[in-house]
Amino acid sequence: MRRSSVETKKRIVSARDAGLSSDMVTAIAAEDWTDDAFDERAKVAFRFAMMYEAGHGISSSVFDGLQQHLTDPEILELAAVCSHWGARARAAIAFELDD
């Protein structure tokens, strides 16, 4: 998948600013959502975000995992955040906004 390096850099800076460990930041930069640096709650949120971004629907197993770890309002907020950042990334790619 084509990604905007501007958005990738912003994600990494945001992660550091939020206090994530260097192991987590490294895993985010590598897009390794299965890294042991993340707990199961984060991993299921990452799986949801990747499926949401791909636009092919959310599998029942991922949705079931979300419901085990997040409340309904948190799931809705996660979908809203995915929509927001996905739109920003698509705009950055479309307008070739890089470095």
N, C-alpha and C positions, 0 to 999 in steps of 0.2 A: 504494500500500500504506500502511495506517495504521501509524504508528510512535509509540512512546512517546518524548516529548521528554526524559524522564528518562534513558532508555537512550542517546539520541543525545548528550546532554550528557556522559554518562559516557564514551562512545566518544571524544569530542573531547578530554576531559581526559586519558584514558588515552593517546591518541596523542601529545599534547604531552609527557606524562610519560615516554613511551618514547623521546623525542628526535626525533620526526618533524619535518620541516621545516614552516614555515608554509604553503608551497605544498601539501604533502601534507595537512595539517590542513584547509586550505580545500577541497581536493578531496574529502576524507572528509565534511566538513560538507555539501557539495553532492551527495554520493553520485555523484561522477564518477570511476568506477573505471577510466576510460580515460585519465586525465590523464597527461601525460608526466612528472609528478613521480614516478611509480611505474615500477619495472622490470617486465620481463615476468613474473618469478616472482610478484610481488605482484598483477599484473593477472589472472593465471590463478587465483590464490587467491581474488580478489574475484569473478571470474566463477563459480567453484565455489560460493562462499558465497551468492551471489544465487540460483543455481539450487537449492541445497540448501534455502534459506529458502522458496522458492516451492513446494517440495514436488512438483515435476513430474518429478523424476529429473534425472540429470546426463547431458548429451550426451556422446557418445563423443569429440568434438573437445575438449571441456573436460577430460574425464578423461585423454585423451592428453597434453594440455598439462600437466596436473598431474604426470603420470608423468615428463615431461621435466625438470621443475624441482624436484620434491619426492620424497623417499623414501617408501616405503609407510608407515612409522611416522609421518612428517610428515602424510601425507594423512589417516590415521586420527585424528591429533591435531586437524587442521583440522576434520574432521567433528564431533569431540567438542566443540570450542570453538563451532562453529556451533549445535550442539544446545543447549548450555548457555545461550548468549546469546539464542537464539531463544525458549527457554522463559522466561527472565527477562523478555524484552520482552512476550511474550504475557500473562504474569502482571501486569505493570505496566499493560498496556492493559485487561485484564479487571477489575482492581481500581481502575482510573482513578487510578493513582499518577502524578501529574504534579507538577512543580515543588514 
